[in-house]
Amino acid sequence: MVRGSHSKKEIEAALAYAEKNGWRVQSGGKGHAWGKIYCPYKDAECRCGEFCISSVWSTPKNPGNHARHLRRIVDNCTAGR
């Protein structure tokens, strides 16, 4: 399934980074959310599920900070190490 692209280039680059690391990116959210990213490691040891799903905002106040936040979530996933 082909996902839509995010309108902010910094966030789109972070989503491509997440996909490169095995995360599933799903567009189509409710309210202020553009979509969500899902961790590929669905086990209880993955931070108890705390970072297994994260929302991607459609119009964040600072797109660069939100993109860094998304990359940090991908990088800090304990199951991927």
MARTOR-230572 format. One record per residue (C-alpha): y, z, x. Coordinates in pm, whole numbers, plus 32768, in hexadecimal, padded with zeros to 4 digits. Example, Ala and Ser with C-alpha at 12.3 -4.5 7.8 and 13.67 -1.06 7.14 Angstrom:
<sites>
7E3E830C84CE7F9682CA8557
</sites>
This chain:
<sites>
80008000800081517F9C808D825D80A5807983CE8067804884B88094816E85B581AB81828722814581768783822082A1870F818783EB86DE82DA849785F883558385853C820B837784FC822B84EF847B838F84BA8395831583A3830D8204848882D383128591821383E48494813C82B9843080F5826C859D807183CF85BE7F8883AA8494806084428385806583A0822E81BF834881AC81E283218036832682AA7F98838882F97E34840884557DFD84B485197CEF861A85937CF786AE85897E538565853A7EFE852283D87F7C83B5842A7FB182C98506807C8207850781C180A3858C81C97FE8861A82F37EA2856383417DF286AD83967DA1875D82517D04889F82C87D538A0F829E7DAD8A37840F7ECF894383F77FDB8A5083D67F3C8ABA828C7FC3897C81F2812D89DD8233818A889582D8807B87B88243816E871E814882E186EE817A83EA864E809F84BE852D811B861C853C808A86BC83FF800A88268457806188318575815B898385FB81C6893085AB83318823849C835687FC84DC84CC87AB864B849886B685FD8381860A84F8845C85EA85F78578855D86F28480845285FA840F83F285AA857983DE871F85C782EE875384A4820C863D852B822186C0869181DD882B862F80A687E385667FA388CD85FC7E73880585897EDF86CB86447ED387738798
</sites>
